[in-house]
Amino acid sequence: HTPLILNRDGRKLSKRDGVTSISDFQAMGYTAEAIGNYMGLLGWSPPQGMGERFTLVEASRHFDFDRVNRAGARFDWDKLNWINGQVLHGQSSTALRAQLEPLWRQAGFTLAADPAWLDRLTGLISPSLTLLKDGVDQARPFLTTPEPDQAARDHLASEGCRAALRLLLEGLPDRFDDAAVRALLGQVAKAAGVSRGVLMKGVRAALLGSLQGPDLMASWALLSQRGEDRGRLLGAID
């Protein structure tokens, strides 16, 4: 038979370790594919060259009881998280969006009527996801108007930041164009006497409410498509 599944301390996995059923994993944000993949690794050694990422169909082709280990298999949450992230990153934006939309609605987000826009949002945040539920916080600044966190407020209050944002707003083209906006950022930073980095952080703070997040220009383009960028920049200046 297959070996016992153990916790990190080498004891038999039990309810005290936080999971009592497969549905608990689903609620935590794990995909069925990732669970199947990881369970296949517990107590079984894939043949050389197969790697640790595989589907159940692939595992069934190579499964051999001779490769089942006698010793208990320790449940490694870090490995499961890595596999789940790989599964999510490998999905198309449309397939991943279909799984995220119910979570967004549960969070109270008003979703755009344009599925293509939501697909672009999903593609933008996908590389940052480990669990499906991570997609709620990652999408929040795009689907709601964010309240700047303390680091963002501090940066917006730094010398020259708001003046630079005001100049940026004055020169911003009516239609977002990546090349034109990048050129404008350099011109504004020079005119305002601040570094380009200071200005870029100011834009991120104004648009996303945080100094951390996905690619700024791609985020800006998405918000511009919904007519959200100018209002957020103006709100950060006032």
C-alpha positions as CSV (number, residue, x, y, z in Angstrom):
1,H,0.0,0.0,0.0
2,T,1.1,3.6,-0.3
3,P,2.9,5.1,2.7
4,L,1.3,7.2,5.4
5,I,1.2,11.0,4.8
6,L,3.0,12.8,7.6
7,N,3.1,16.4,8.7
8,R,6.2,18.6,8.9
9,D,7.1,17.1,12.3
10,G,7.0,13.6,10.9
11,R,3.7,12.7,12.7
12,K,0.6,11.3,10.9
13,L,-1.3,14.1,9.2
14,S,-4.5,14.8,11.1
15,K,-7.3,17.3,11.6
16,R,-5.0,19.3,13.8
17,D,-2.9,20.2,10.7
18,G,-5.7,22.3,9.4
19,V,-7.3,20.3,6.6
20,T,-10.1,17.8,7.1
21,S,-11.3,17.2,3.5
22,I,-10.5,17.8,-0.1
23,S,-13.2,20.6,-0.1
24,D,-11.0,22.5,2.4
25,F,-8.2,22.7,-0.2
26,Q,-10.7,24.1,-2.7
27,A,-11.8,26.8,-0.2
28,M,-8.1,27.6,0.4
29,G,-7.6,28.3,-3.3
30,Y,-6.0,25.2,-4.6
31,T,-6.9,23.7,-8.0
32,A,-7.9,20.1,-8.5
33,E,-5.1,19.7,-11.0
34,A,-2.5,20.9,-8.4
35,I,-3.9,18.6,-5.7
36,G,-3.8,15.6,-8.1
37,N,-0.3,16.5,-9.2
38,Y,1.0,16.8,-5.6
39,M,-0.8,13.8,-4.3
40,G,0.9,11.8,-7.0
41,L,4.3,12.9,-5.6
42,L,3.5,11.7,-2.1
43,G,5.2,8.4,-1.6
44,W,5.9,7.9,-5.3
45,S,9.0,8.8,-7.2
46,P,8.5,9.8,-10.9
47,P,10.9,8.3,-13.4
48,Q,13.9,10.3,-14.3
49,G,13.2,13.1,-16.8
50,M,9.5,13.3,-15.9
51,G,9.9,16.2,-13.5
52,E,7.5,17.2,-10.7
53,R,4.8,18.9,-12.9
54,F,2.5,16.4,-14.5
55,T,-1.2,15.6,-15.1
56,L,-3.0,12.6,-13.7
57,V,-3.1,11.1,-17.2
58,E,0.7,11.5,-17.5
59,A,1.2,10.0,-14.0
60,S,-1.0,7.0,-14.9
61,R,1.2,6.2,-17.9
62,H,4.3,6.0,-15.8
63,F,3.0,4.7,-12.5
64,D,4.8,1.6,-11.2
65,F,4.5,0.2,-7.7
66,D,8.2,-0.5,-7.7
67,R,8.6,3.3,-7.4
68,V,6.4,3.6,-4.3
69,N,8.4,4.5,-1.3
70,R,8.2,2.5,2.0
71,A,8.8,5.4,4.3
72,G,6.1,7.9,5.2
73,A,5.7,10.9,2.9
74,R,5.9,14.4,4.6
75,F,3.3,16.8,3.4
76,D,5.1,19.9,2.1
77,W,2.9,23.0,1.8
78,D,5.6,24.9,0.0
79,K,5.8,22.3,-2.7
80,L,2.0,22.2,-3.0
81,N,2.0,26.0,-3.3
82,W,4.6,26.0,-6.0
83,I,2.7,23.4,-8.0
84,N,-0.5,25.3,-7.6
85,G,1.2,28.5,-8.8
86,Q,2.6,26.7,-11.8
87,V,-0.9,25.4,-12.7
88,L,-2.4,28.9,-12.5
89,H,0.4,30.5,-14.5
90,G,0.0,27.9,-17.2
91,Q,-3.7,28.5,-17.7
92,S,-5.1,30.8,-20.4
93,S,-6.4,34.2,-19.2
94,T,-9.9,33.2,-20.2
95,A,-9.8,29.9,-18.2
96,L,-8.3,31.5,-15.2
97,R,-10.8,34.4,-15.3
98,A,-13.7,31.9,-15.2
99,Q,-12.3,30.6,-11.9
100,L,-11.6,34.1,-10.5
101,E,-14.9,35.7,-11.4
102,P,-17.0,33.9,-8.6
103,L,-14.4,35.0,-6.0
104,W,-14.5,38.6,-7.3
105,R,-18.3,38.6,-7.1
106,Q,-18.1,37.2,-3.5
107,A,-15.8,40.1,-2.7
108,G,-18.4,42.5,-3.9
109,F,-16.5,43.8,-6.9
110,T,-18.5,45.3,-9.8
111,L,-17.2,43.5,-12.9
112,A,-16.7,45.2,-16.2
113,A,-19.1,44.2,-18.9
114,D,-16.2,43.6,-21.3
115,P,-14.8,40.1,-20.9
116,A,-11.8,41.0,-22.9
117,W,-10.8,43.7,-20.4
118,L,-11.2,41.1,-17.6
119,D,-9.0,38.7,-19.5
120,R,-6.3,41.4,-19.8
121,L,-6.6,42.0,-16.1
122,T,-6.3,38.3,-15.4
123,G,-3.2,38.0,-17.6
124,L,-1.6,40.9,-15.7
125,I,-2.1,39.5,-12.2
126,S,-1.6,35.8,-13.1
127,P,2.2,35.7,-12.5
128,S,1.6,36.9,-8.9
129,L,-0.8,34.2,-8.0
130,T,0.0,31.2,-5.8
131,L,-3.6,30.5,-4.7
132,L,-6.8,31.3,-6.6
133,K,-7.9,33.5,-3.7
134,D,-4.8,35.7,-4.2
135,G,-6.6,37.0,-7.2
136,V,-9.0,38.9,-5.0
137,D,-6.4,41.2,-3.5
138,Q,-4.4,41.4,-6.7
139,A,-7.5,42.6,-8.7
140,R,-8.8,44.9,-5.9
141,P,-7.1,48.1,-7.1
142,F,-8.5,47.6,-10.6
143,L,-12.0,46.7,-9.7
144,T,-12.4,49.2,-6.8
145,T,-11.0,52.6,-6.1
146,P,-8.1,51.9,-3.7
147,E,-7.4,53.8,-0.5
148,P,-3.6,54.6,-0.6
149,D,-1.7,52.7,2.1
150,Q,0.7,54.5,4.4
151,A,3.8,54.0,2.2
152,A,1.9,55.4,-0.8
153,R,0.7,58.4,1.2
154,D,4.2,59.1,2.4
155,H,5.6,59.0,-1.1
156,L,2.8,61.3,-2.5
157,A,3.7,63.7,0.3
158,S,7.4,63.7,-0.5
159,E,9.0,66.8,-2.0
160,G,8.1,67.5,-5.6
161,C,5.9,64.4,-6.1
162,R,2.5,66.1,-6.3
163,A,3.9,68.9,-8.4
164,A,5.3,66.4,-10.9
165,L,2.0,64.5,-11.0
166,R,0.2,67.8,-11.8
167,L,2.6,68.5,-14.7
168,L,2.0,64.9,-15.9
169,L,-1.7,65.3,-15.9
170,E,-1.4,68.5,-18.0
171,G,0.5,66.8,-20.7
172,L,-1.2,63.4,-20.7
173,P,-2.6,62.5,-24.1
174,D,-6.4,61.9,-24.5
175,R,-5.7,58.4,-25.6
176,F,-3.2,56.3,-23.7
177,D,-0.2,55.5,-25.8
178,D,2.7,53.6,-24.2
179,A,5.5,55.2,-26.1
180,A,4.1,58.7,-25.8
181,V,3.5,58.3,-22.0
182,R,7.0,56.9,-21.4
183,A,8.5,59.9,-23.2
184,L,6.2,62.3,-21.3
185,L,7.4,60.7,-18.0
186,G,11.0,61.6,-18.8
187,Q,10.1,65.1,-19.8
188,V,8.0,65.7,-16.7
189,A,10.6,64.3,-14.3
190,K,13.2,66.7,-15.8
191,A,10.9,69.7,-15.7
192,A,9.8,69.0,-12.1
193,G,13.3,68.4,-10.9
194,V,12.6,64.9,-9.6
195,S,14.0,61.5,-10.6
196,R,12.0,59.4,-13.0
197,G,11.8,56.7,-10.3
198,V,10.2,59.2,-7.9
199,L,7.6,60.1,-10.5
200,M,6.9,56.5,-11.4
201,K,6.4,55.6,-7.8
202,G,4.1,58.6,-7.5
203,V,2.0,57.4,-10.4
204,R,1.8,53.9,-9.0
205,A,0.7,55.3,-5.6
206,A,-1.9,57.4,-7.3
207,L,-3.3,54.7,-9.6
208,L,-3.0,51.6,-7.4
209,G,-2.8,52.9,-3.8
210,S,0.5,51.1,-3.2
211,L,4.1,51.1,-4.1
212,Q,4.0,47.4,-5.0
213,G,2.1,45.6,-7.7
214,P,2.1,44.4,-11.3
215,D,3.8,46.2,-14.2
216,L,3.0,49.9,-14.0
217,M,2.5,50.7,-17.6
218,A,0.3,47.7,-18.3
219,S,-1.7,48.6,-15.2
220,W,-2.0,52.2,-16.3
221,A,-3.2,51.1,-19.8
222,L,-5.9,48.9,-18.2
223,L,-7.2,51.7,-16.0
224,S,-7.1,54.1,-18.9
225,Q,-9.3,51.8,-20.9
226,R,-12.0,52.2,-18.2
227,G,-11.4,56.0,-17.9
228,E,-10.0,55.5,-14.3
229,D,-6.5,56.9,-14.6
230,R,-7.1,60.7,-14.8
231,G,-9.5,60.7,-11.8
232,R,-7.1,58.8,-9.7
233,L,-4.1,61.0,-10.6
234,L,-6.2,64.1,-9.9
235,G,-7.4,62.6,-6.5
236,A,-3.8,62.1,-5.5
237,I,-2.9,65.7,-6.2
238,D,-5.8,67.3,-4.3
